[in-house]
Amino acid sequence: MTDLTQTTRPAPVQAPSSAARARAPRRAWLALAVLMLPTLLVSVDNTVLSFALPAISRDLAPTAAQQLWIIDAYPLVLAGLLVAMGSAGDRYGRRRMLLVGSIGFTVVSVAAAFAPTAEALIAARAALGFFGAMLMPSTLSLLRTVFADREQRRLAIAIWASGFAAGSALGPIVGGVLLEHFHWGSVFLLAVPVLVPMLILVPLLIPESRDPAPGRIDLVSVLLSLAAMGPVVYGIKSLATEGVAGGGILMIAVGVAAGAWFVRRQLRSGSPMLDVRLFRKGSFGGAVLINLFSVIALVGFLFFVSQHLQLISGLSPVAAGLALLPGLVAMIVAGLVVVPIARRVRPRVIVPVALGLSATGYAIVASNATADSIAPLVIAFVLLGVGIGAAETVSNELILSSAPPAKAGAASAVSETAYELGAVLGTAALGSILAAHYRAAIELPGALTAAQAETARETLAGAVTVAEQLPASIADQLATSAALAFDQGVVVTSLIGVALMVVAAIIGAVSLRNPTPARAESHVE
């Protein structure tokens, strides 16, 4: 068997001295620790806000539409600008983009924490998306500069991916603890102690890197990337919350048209912002799809299991977060353990086996969704975490290795865009399917008023709120019916999760047959 994971070392601009080579590993691992900070923060920010929304609603009194925009403004701007910011990092310097993004994210986070109105908070969330788009591609692409050795880079990516997963799972725990003791603005002030040390350590530990031969600035391509991603993300959310009457299909069509124009422009450009020809490599395109499906499965699971644990099992937000801790630990451990395995086993074997474990986790949920015990959900999340942790470590490394080092920023941005789209689809697509099944299956007591019936039929949380206002006998009847309807929806959603993981496993088996790392010189200042 040919060893496709053999270490490859791009030719350096200048051969380092033996002393420099001896110092490089220690400095590189310190640099990785620094690069983990923004990764952890941005991923926490993806999940922590949902816990703060009730307190924000009491304080700022936003309308229903404003509540949606408080949540949606961040991922809309972030997803729309990731490719453009990744390309800008290739051109102007990835370390520079990381520093500018850190400063901006910190300042805007403070402004968001003390926002006096809903409109101000929406604007701050949009600005956080702008600066967040600078952070994420820079952190992943700089790993290729810091770790020239592929084996060390694979381990570094495993740790980076673990930080991303840890942030997503820690969001509910951190949010629960902060909101139990502090003002809702504290969830935004997390950025200050995390990002301020970066401003000191990044210049000391991380060398600047950029594309040695950048093309001209293509503002049309920047606008097209924003016009492609923004409407698609908005359209998906609109379909989930308002149905076909909300204009979601039109927005998705606009995004697809802009995306087609963007691809056509990149193919005709002599110096494209994003080399879309990378998708012709099975290892690149397949790894991106695996990331997309994995994040859909992870975020979709967290969406419904958090509600089940709190609203049906009766756990507090902190206790519900702690129930997910074993799965988080399993995800981190799997991402690290897969590194030595990947030296001997091909990606086309590792990834399908890992995603098969994730499919098994979803199958356990589908067969135990209505059980009173919390244990099946904990076991299911452990299996899901093991599979996703291992698969994403391998797929992220393949994305970076398949692209030339000079284009690492743009390639990393594609990976991050898959993450953001996966997060949106996990809540919007799977969440809308669950909500539709819940509304169709719930049986309401006849004693409810029209307003109470509408609230209870809308969401599980609404049914629990209404039940608290009713006499005990009617409240028990409503709570039981709502829980049963919700868990029946979880069964349907879990079966879709099984299908997603099986499809991702097939993609891995077919597309990752011959992953070939790009061989091009990197440029480090």
C-alpha positions in Angstrom: 0.0 0.0 0.0 1.3 3.4 -0.9 1.8 5.7 2.1 -0.3 8.7 1.1 0.2 10.3 4.5 4.0 10.5 4.2 5.4 13.8 5.4 5.9 16.5 2.8 8.0 19.6 3.4 7.5 22.6 1.1 10.8 24.1 0.0 11.5 27.1 2.3 12.5 30.5 1.0 15.7 30.2 3.0 17.0 27.0 4.6 16.8 27.5 8.4 19.8 26.7 10.6 19.9 23.6 12.7 19.4 25.7 15.8 16.3 27.3 14.3 14.9 23.9 13.4 15.5 22.7 17.0 13.6 25.8 18.3 10.8 25.6 15.8 8.6 22.9 17.4 8.4 24.5 20.8 7.6 27.9 19.3 5.1 26.3 16.9 3.1 24.6 19.7 3.0 27.9 21.7 1.7 29.6 18.5 -1.0 26.9 18.3 -2.1 27.7 21.8 -2.5 31.3 20.8 -4.4 30.5 17.6 -6.8 28.4 19.7 -8.1 31.5 21.5 -10.1 33.1 18.7 -11.3 29.7 17.5 -12.7 28.9 20.9 -14.3 32.3 21.2 -16.0 32.4 17.8 -17.4 28.9 18.3 -18.7 29.7 21.8 -20.3 32.8 20.3 -22.2 30.6 17.9 -24.2 28.8 20.7 -24.1 31.1 23.8 -26.5 33.8 22.6 -29.5 31.5 22.5 -29.3 31.3 26.3 -29.1 35.0 26.7 -32.0 35.8 24.4 -34.7 35.7 27.1 -32.8 38.2 29.3 -32.2 40.4 26.2 -35.9 40.3 25.4 -36.8 41.4 28.9 -34.3 44.2 28.9 -34.4 45.6 25.3 -38.0 44.5 24.4 -37.2 43.6 20.7 -40.0 42.7 18.3 -40.2 39.2 17.0 -38.4 40.2 13.8 -35.7 42.0 15.8 -35.2 38.9 17.9 -34.5 36.9 14.7 -32.1 39.6 13.5 -30.2 39.6 16.8 -29.4 36.0 16.2 -29.1 36.0 12.4 -27.1 39.2 11.7 -23.9 37.5 12.9 -23.9 34.3 10.8 -25.3 36.2 7.7 -22.3 38.6 7.6 -19.8 36.0 8.8 -20.8 33.4 6.1 -20.9 36.0 3.4 -17.4 37.4 4.0 -15.4 34.3 4.9 -14.1 33.7 1.4 -13.4 37.4 0.8 -11.5 37.8 4.1 -9.5 34.6 3.5 -8.4 35.9 0.2 -7.6 39.3 1.8 -5.4 37.5 4.3 -3.5 35.8 1.4 -2.9 39.2 -0.1 -2.2 41.5 2.8 -0.9 39.0 5.4 -2.7 36.4 7.5 -1.2 37.6 10.8 -2.2 41.1 10.0 -5.8 40.1 9.4 -5.8 38.1 12.6 -4.7 41.1 14.6 -7.1 43.6 13.0 -9.9 41.1 13.4 -9.0 40.6 17.1 -9.0 44.3 17.8 -12.3 44.9 16.0 -14.0 41.9 17.6 -12.9 43.0 21.1 -14.1 46.6 20.7 -17.4 45.6 19.2 -18.0 42.9 21.8 -17.8 45.6 24.5 -20.3 47.8 22.5 -22.7 44.8 22.2 -22.5 44.1 25.9 -23.8 47.6 26.7 -26.1 48.0 23.7 -29.0 50.3 24.8 -31.5 49.3 22.1 -32.3 46.2 20.0 -31.2 48.1 16.9 -27.8 48.8 18.4 -27.4 45.2 19.3 -28.3 44.0 15.8 -25.7 46.4 14.4 -23.1 45.2 16.8 -23.8 41.5 15.9 -23.4 42.4 12.2 -20.0 44.1 13.0 -19.0 41.0 15.0 -19.7 38.9 11.9 -17.4 41.2 9.9 -14.5 40.9 12.3 -15.1 37.3 13.0 -14.7 36.6 9.2 -11.1 37.9 9.6 -10.4 35.6 12.5 -11.4 32.2 11.4 -9.6 31.7 8.0 -6.5 33.3 9.5 -6.2 30.9 12.4 -6.5 27.8 10.2 -4.3 29.0 7.3 -1.6 30.1 9.7 -1.3 26.6 10.9 0.2 25.6 7.5 2.8 28.4 7.9 3.7 27.4 11.4 3.7 23.6 10.9 5.6 22.7 7.7 5.8 19.1 8.7 2.6 17.3 7.6 2.5 14.9 10.6 2.9 17.8 13.1 0.3 19.9 11.1 -2.2 17.0 11.3 -1.9 16.9 15.1 -2.2 20.7 15.2 -5.3 20.7 13.1 -6.8 18.0 15.4 -6.2 20.3 18.4 -7.6 23.3 16.5 -10.7 21.3 15.5 -11.1 20.1 19.1 -11.1 23.8 20.2 -13.9 24.6 17.7 -16.0 21.6 18.9 -15.2 22.5 22.5 -16.4 26.0 22.0 -19.7 24.9 20.5 -20.4 22.5 23.3 -19.1 24.8 26.1 -21.4 27.7 24.9 -24.5 26.4 26.7 -22.4 25.7 29.9 -20.7 29.1 29.8 -23.9 30.8 29.0 -25.8 29.1 31.8 -23.1 30.0 34.4 -22.8 33.6 33.3 -26.5 34.3 33.1 -27.1 32.8 36.5 -24.8 35.4 38.1 -24.3 38.3 35.7 -26.1 40.6 33.2 -26.7 39.3 29.7 -23.9 41.5 28.4 -21.4 39.2 30.1 -21.7 36.7 27.3 -20.2 39.3 24.9 -17.5 40.5 27.4 -15.9 37.0 27.1 -14.0 38.4 24.1 -11.9 40.8 26.2 -9.9 38.4 28.4 -9.6 36.0 25.4 -8.5 38.3 22.6 -6.4 41.0 24.5 -3.5 38.5 25.2 -3.5 37.7 21.5 -2.5 41.2 20.6 0.7 40.7 22.6 1.5 37.1 21.8 0.7 36.8 18.1 3.5 39.2 16.9 6.0 37.4 19.2 5.2 33.8 18.2 3.6 33.8 14.7 5.5 34.8 11.5 3.7 36.8 8.8 2.7 34.9 5.7 1.0 35.9 2.5 0.7 35.0 -1.2 4.0 36.0 -2.8 2.3 36.9 -6.0 -1.1 38.3 -5.2 -3.4 39.4 -8.0 -5.4 42.6 -8.2 -8.2 43.3 -5.8 -11.4 42.1 -7.4 -14.2 44.0 -5.7 -16.8 42.5 -8.0 -15.8 39.0 -6.7 -16.0 40.2 -3.1 -19.5 41.5 -3.7 -20.5 38.4 -5.5 -19.3 36.1 -2.7 -21.3 38.2 -0.2 -24.3 38.1 -2.6 -24.1 34.4 -2.9 -23.7 33.4 0.8 -25.8 36.0 2.5 -29.1 35.4 0.6 -28.7 31.6 0.8 -28.2 31.7 4.6 -31.1 34.1 5.0 -33.3 32.1 2.7 -32.7 28.9 4.6 -33.6 30.6 7.9 -36.7 32.2 6.3 -38.0 28.9 5.0 -37.5 27.4 8.5 -39.4 30.2 10.3 -41.9 31.6 7.8 -42.3 28.8 5.2 -42.6 29.4 1.5 -44.5 32.7 2.0 -41.5 34.4 3.6 -39.5 34.9 0.4 -36.9 32.2 1.3 -37.0 30.5 -2.1 -36.5 33.8 -3.9 -33.5 34.6 -1.7 -31.9 31.2 -2.2 -32.4 31.6 -6.0 -30.7 35.0 -5.8 -27.8 33.5 -3.9 -27.4 30.5 -6.3 -27.4 32.9 -9.3 -24.7 35.1 -7.6 -22.7 32.0 -6.8 -22.8 30.8 -10.4 -21.7 34.2 -11.5 -18.9 34.1 -8.9 -17.7 30.7 -10.1 -17.7 31.8 -13.7 -15.7 34.9 -12.9 -13.1 32.9 -11.0 -12.7 30.5 -13.8 -12.1 33.3 -16.3 -9.7 35.3 -14.0 -6.0 34.9 -14.3 -5.7 35.6 -10.6 -8.9 34.4 -9.0 -9.9 35.3 -5.5 -10.8 31.7 -4.9 -9.4 29.0 -7.2 -12.6 27.0 -7.7 -10.6 24.4 -9.7 -9.6 23.1 -6.3 -13.0 21.4 -6.1 -11.9 19.2 -9.1 -9.6 17.4 -6.6 -11.7 14.8 -4.9 -9.9 15.1 -1.7 -10.7 18.9 -1.5 -14.3 18.9 -2.6 -15.1 15.7 -0.7 -13.5 17.0 2.5 -15.5 20.2 2.3 -18.8 18.2 1.9 -17.8 15.9 4.8 -17.3 19.0 7.0 -20.6 20.4 5.9 -22.6 17.2 6.7 -20.7 16.7 10.0 -21.5 20.2 11.3 -25.2 19.8 10.2 -25.4 16.6 12.3 -23.6 18.1 15.3 -25.5 21.4 15.5 -28.8 19.7 14.7 -28.2 17.2 17.6 -27.4 20.0 20.0 -30.5 21.9 18.9 -33.0 19.2 19.9 -31.1 17.5 22.7 -30.7 20.7 24.6 -34.5 21.2 24.5 -35.2 17.6 25.6 -32.8 17.8 28.5 -34.2 21.1 29.8 -37.9 21.1 28.9 -38.7 17.4 29.1 -36.1 15.9 31.5 -36.2 19.1 33.6 -32.5 19.8 33.9 -31.2 23.3 34.4 -29.1 24.9 31.6 -25.9 24.2 33.5 -26.9 20.6 34.2 -27.9 20.1 30.6 -24.6 21.4 29.4 -22.8 19.0 31.8 -24.7 16.1 30.5 -23.1 16.8 27.1 -19.6 16.9 28.6 -18.8 13.2 27.9 -19.5 13.7 24.2 -17.4 16.8 24.2 -14.5 15.0 25.8 -14.9 12.1 23.4 -14.8 14.5 20.4 -11.6 16.0 21.6 -9.9 12.7 22.3 -11.0 11.2 19.0 -9.5 14.1 17.1 -6.2 13.5 18.8 -6.2 9.7 18.7 -6.9 9.7 14.9 -3.6 11.5 14.2 -1.2 8.4 14.6 -3.9 6.2 13.0 -3.9 8.5 9.9 -0.2 7.7 9.4 -1.0 4.1 8.6 -4.6 4.0 7.5 -5.9 5.8 4.4 -8.5 8.6 4.7 -11.0 6.6 2.6 -11.1 4.1 5.4 -10.8 6.3 8.5 -13.5 8.8 7.5 -16.3 6.3 6.6 -15.6 4.2 9.7 -15.7 7.4 11.9 -18.9 8.7 10.3 -20.4 5.2 10.7 -20.0 5.7 14.5 -21.8 9.0 14.2 -24.7 7.3 12.3 -24.9 4.8 15.1 -25.2 7.6 17.6 -28.2 9.1 15.7 -29.7 5.6 15.4 -29.6 5.2 19.2 -31.5 8.5 19.5 -34.1 7.4 17.0 -34.8 4.2 19.0 -34.7 5.8 22.4 -36.1 9.3 21.9 -39.2 8.7 24.1 -37.3 7.0 26.9 -37.3 8.7 30.3 -33.6 7.9 30.8 -30.9 10.5 29.9 -28.3 7.8 29.4 -29.2 7.0 25.7 -28.7 10.6 24.8 -25.4 10.8 26.5 -24.2 7.6 24.8 -25.4 8.8 21.5 -23.5 12.1 21.8 -20.4 10.2 22.7 -20.6 8.2 19.5 -21.5 11.2 17.5 -18.6 13.1 19.0 -16.1 10.3 18.3 -17.1 10.1 14.7 -17.2 13.8 14.0 -14.0 14.5 15.9 -12.0 12.0 13.9 -13.5 12.7 10.5 -13.1 16.5 10.8 -9.5 16.2 11.8 -8.7 14.2 8.7 -10.9 16.3 6.4 -9.5 19.7 7.6 -5.9 18.5 7.0 -6.8 17.3 3.5 -8.3 20.7 2.7 -5.2 22.5 3.7 -2.8 20.0 2.1 -4.8 20.0 -1.2 -4.4 23.7 -1.7 -1.1 25.5 -2.5 0.3 27.2 0.6 0.0 30.6 -1.0 -3.8 30.1 -1.2 -4.1 28.7 2.3 -6.3 31.6 3.4 -8.9 31.2 0.7 -8.9 27.4 1.1 -9.4 27.7 4.9 -12.2 30.1 4.2 -14.0 27.4 2.2 -13.7 25.1 5.1 -15.0 27.7 7.5 -17.9 28.5 5.1 -18.9 24.8 5.3 -18.9 25.1 9.1 -21.2 28.2 9.0 -23.5 26.7 6.4 -23.6 23.5 8.4 -24.5 25.4 11.6 -27.3 27.2 9.7 -28.7 24.0 8.2 -28.4 22.1 11.4 -30.8 24.5 13.1 -32.9 25.8 10.2 -33.4 22.6 8.1 -33.4 19.9 10.8 -35.1 22.4 13.3 -37.9 23.2 10.8 -38.5 19.5 10.2 -38.7 18.9 13.9 -41.0 21.9 14.5 -43.3 20.9 11.6 -43.7 17.4 13.0 -44.3 18.8 16.5 -47.1 21.1 15.4 -48.8 18.3 13.5 -48.6 15.7 16.3 -49.4 17.7 19.4 -52.9 17.2 20.8 -54.1 20.2 22.8 -56.6 20.0 25.7 -60.0 21.6 24.9 -59.8 23.9 27.9 -57.1 26.1 26.3 -57.9 29.6 25.1 -57.1 30.4 21.4 -54.0 32.4 22.4 -52.8 29.5 24.7 -53.4 27.0 22.0 -51.4 29.0 19.5 -48.5 29.4 21.9 -48.5 25.7 22.9 -48.7 24.6 19.2 -45.8 26.8 18.1 -42.9 25.4 20.2 -42.2 23.0 23.0 -41.0 25.9 25.2 -44.4 27.6 24.5 -46.3 24.5 25.6 -44.2 24.4 28.8 -44.9 28.0 29.5 -48.7 27.6 29.0 -48.7 24.5 31.1 -47.3 26.5 34.0 -50.5 28.7 33.9 -53.0 25.8 34.0 -54.5 23.6 36.7 -52.5 20.6 37.5 -54.6 18.0 35.6 -54.8 20.0 32.4 -51.1 21.0 32.7 -50.0 17.4 33.0 -52.1 16.5 29.9 -50.6 19.3 27.9 -47.0 18.6 29.0 -47.3 14.9 28.3 -48.7 15.6 24.8 -46.1 18.2 24.0 -43.2 15.9 25.1 -44.5 13.0 23.1 -45.0 15.1 20.0 -41.5 16.6 20.3 -39.8 13.3 20.8 -41.7 11.8 17.8 -40.2 14.7 15.8 -36.8 13.8 17.2 -37.2 10.3 15.8 -37.8 11.7 12.3 -34.9 14.2 12.7 -32.6 11.5 14.0 -33.3 9.2 11.0 -32.4 12.1 8.7 -29.2 12.4 10.8 -28.4 8.8 10.1 -28.9 9.4 6.4 -26.6 12.4 6.4 -23.8 10.5 8.1 -24.2 7.5 5.7 -24.1 9.9 2.7 -21.0 11.6 4.1 -19.4 8.2 4.7 -20.0 7.3 1.1 -18.6 10.6 -0.1 -15.5 9.9 2.0 -15.1 6.4 0.6 -15.4 7.6 -3.0 -13.7 11.0 -3.1 -10.8 10.4 -0.7 -9.2 7.5 -2.7 -6.1 9.4 -3.8 -5.6 12.5 -1.7 -2.6 14.3 -3.2 -1.0 17.2 -1.2 -0.2 20.4 -3.1 3.5 21.0 -3.6 4.2 24.7 -3.8 6.5 27.0 -2.0 5.3 28.9 1.0 6.2 32.5 1.6 7.0 33.5 5.1 8.3 36.9 6.1 
